[in-house]
Amino acid sequence: MKNTNKLFLNQDYQNYLERIKKHEETREFCHHDLAHFLDVARIATIKSLEAQMSIPRDLIYTTALLHDIGRFVQYEDKTPHEVASHRLAISLLEPLDFTSDEKELILDAILNHRNPDTKGFSYIFYESDKLSRECLCCPVEQKCDWSLQKKNLLIGY
């Protein structure tokens, strides 16, 4: 988990987390914080093992920490957060010890984490992001504009 921890301690990454937190202080719906990122990572780890994919945990957790990091950009200028997250992730990945192929895998999963038509690790990541949401016990679920198909209203998957 060397890369994941190096990313987490990166000052730019911490600044981005803080910017998201400020934008979401009064948000009543799902937050895009470390708790969400870690939930996605845990689910993606389980799903990748179930799919018998040999994806290093460090890569999965790093992807999870980065997948919504551009949320503050979306709040500020309406850029889709998967696009903003992809852009920010490029420079955040530079100092990490992943191969170029691993970085491409991470970037593809970030860019496609809202795309149900993707394949492989990116699809596992798409599913994990959705499954991380606890719509079934959310006090504002009825106000949420997600469609019933997107909401996670059952335990398990």
C-alpha positions as CSV (number, residue, x, y, z in Angstrom):
1,M,0.0,0.0,0.0
2,K,3.1,2.2,-0.4
3,N,1.6,4.1,-3.4
4,T,-1.8,4.6,-1.7
5,N,-0.2,6.1,1.4
6,K,2.1,8.2,-0.6
7,L,-0.9,9.6,-2.5
8,F,-2.9,10.2,0.6
9,L,0.0,12.2,2.2
10,N,0.5,14.3,-1.0
11,Q,-0.2,18.0,-0.1
12,D,-2.1,18.6,-3.4
13,Y,-4.3,15.6,-2.7
14,Q,-5.0,16.8,0.8
15,N,-5.9,20.3,-0.6
16,Y,-8.3,18.7,-3.1
17,L,-10.0,16.7,-0.3
18,E,-10.4,19.9,1.7
19,R,-11.9,21.7,-1.3
20,I,-14.5,18.9,-1.7
21,K,-15.3,19.0,2.0
22,K,-16.0,22.7,1.9
23,H,-18.3,22.4,-1.1
24,E,-20.2,19.5,0.6
25,E,-20.5,21.0,4.1
26,T,-24.2,21.6,3.7
27,R,-24.9,18.8,1.1
28,E,-27.6,16.4,2.4
29,F,-26.9,13.7,-0.2
30,C,-23.9,11.4,-0.5
31,H,-20.5,12.9,0.3
32,H,-17.3,12.3,-1.6
33,D,-14.9,11.8,1.2
34,L,-12.3,9.4,2.4
35,A,-15.0,7.1,3.9
36,H,-16.6,6.8,0.4
37,F,-13.3,6.2,-1.2
38,L,-12.4,3.4,1.2
39,D,-15.8,1.8,0.8
40,V,-15.3,1.7,-2.9
41,A,-11.8,0.3,-2.5
42,R,-13.0,-2.5,-0.2
43,I,-15.9,-3.5,-2.5
44,A,-13.6,-3.3,-5.6
45,T,-11.1,-5.5,-3.8
46,I,-13.7,-8.1,-3.1
47,K,-15.2,-8.0,-6.6
48,S,-11.8,-8.3,-8.3
49,L,-11.0,-11.4,-6.1
50,E,-14.4,-12.9,-7.0
51,A,-13.7,-12.2,-10.7
52,Q,-10.3,-13.9,-10.2
53,M,-8.5,-10.8,-11.4
54,S,-5.0,-10.3,-10.0
55,I,-5.1,-6.6,-9.4
56,P,-2.8,-5.4,-6.6
57,R,-4.6,-3.9,-3.6
58,D,-2.4,-0.8,-3.8
59,L,-3.6,-0.2,-7.3
60,I,-7.3,-0.6,-6.3
61,Y,-7.0,1.7,-3.3
62,T,-5.1,4.3,-5.3
63,T,-7.8,4.3,-7.9
64,A,-10.5,4.6,-5.2
65,L,-8.8,7.6,-3.6
66,L,-8.6,9.3,-7.0
67,H,-11.9,8.4,-8.7
68,D,-13.9,11.4,-7.3
69,I,-11.1,13.8,-6.5
70,G,-12.2,16.2,-9.2
71,R,-15.6,16.7,-7.5
72,F,-14.6,20.2,-6.4
73,V,-13.9,21.2,-10.0
74,Q,-17.5,20.0,-10.9
75,Y,-18.9,22.2,-8.2
76,E,-16.8,25.2,-9.3
77,D,-17.1,25.1,-13.1
78,K,-19.5,22.2,-14.0
79,T,-16.8,20.0,-15.6
80,P,-18.0,16.4,-15.2
81,H,-16.1,15.1,-12.1
82,E,-14.9,11.9,-13.9
83,V,-13.1,14.2,-16.5
84,A,-11.7,16.5,-13.8
85,S,-10.6,13.5,-11.6
86,H,-8.9,12.0,-14.6
87,R,-7.0,15.2,-15.3
88,L,-5.9,15.7,-11.7
89,A,-5.0,12.0,-11.3
90,I,-2.4,12.3,-14.2
91,S,-0.1,14.6,-12.1
92,L,-0.9,12.9,-8.8
93,L,0.1,9.5,-10.3
94,E,3.5,10.9,-11.5
95,P,5.5,10.4,-8.3
96,L,4.0,7.0,-7.6
97,D,5.7,3.7,-8.4
98,F,3.2,2.2,-10.8
99,T,4.1,1.0,-14.3
100,S,2.8,3.0,-17.3
101,D,0.3,0.1,-17.9
102,E,-0.9,0.3,-14.3
103,K,-1.3,4.1,-14.5
104,E,-3.4,3.6,-17.7
105,L,-5.6,1.1,-15.9
106,I,-6.1,3.5,-13.0
107,L,-6.9,6.4,-15.4
108,D,-9.3,4.4,-17.5
109,A,-11.2,3.2,-14.3
110,I,-11.4,6.9,-13.1
111,L,-12.6,8.2,-16.5
112,N,-15.2,5.4,-16.8
113,H,-16.4,5.0,-13.2
114,R,-19.8,6.3,-14.3
115,N,-20.0,4.3,-17.5
116,P,-22.1,1.0,-17.2
117,D,-20.9,-0.1,-20.7
118,T,-17.2,-0.4,-19.7
119,K,-15.3,-3.7,-19.2
120,G,-12.8,-5.4,-16.9
121,F,-11.4,-3.5,-14.0
122,S,-13.2,-0.3,-15.1
123,Y,-16.6,-2.2,-14.8
124,I,-15.7,-3.6,-11.4
125,F,-14.9,0.0,-10.4
126,Y,-18.2,1.3,-11.8
127,E,-20.2,-1.4,-9.9
128,S,-18.2,-0.8,-6.7
129,D,-18.8,2.9,-6.7
130,K,-22.6,2.3,-7.0
131,L,-22.6,-0.5,-4.4
132,S,-20.8,1.8,-1.9
133,R,-23.9,4.0,-1.6
134,E,-26.3,3.1,1.2
135,C,-29.5,4.3,-0.4
136,L,-31.5,1.7,1.4
137,C,-31.1,3.5,4.8
138,C,-30.5,7.1,3.6
139,P,-32.8,9.6,5.3
140,V,-33.0,11.7,2.1
141,E,-33.4,8.8,-0.4
142,Q,-36.8,10.0,-1.5
143,K,-35.4,13.4,-2.4
144,C,-32.5,12.0,-4.4
145,D,-32.7,12.4,-8.2
146,W,-31.0,9.1,-8.9
147,S,-33.2,6.7,-10.8
148,L,-34.4,3.6,-9.0
149,Q,-32.1,1.6,-11.2
150,K,-29.1,3.5,-9.9
151,K,-30.1,3.4,-6.3
152,N,-28.6,0.7,-4.0
153,L,-31.8,-0.4,-2.2
154,L,-30.8,-4.0,-1.3
155,I,-28.2,-5.5,0.9
156,G,-25.6,-7.3,-1.2
157,Y,-25.5,-7.4,-5.0
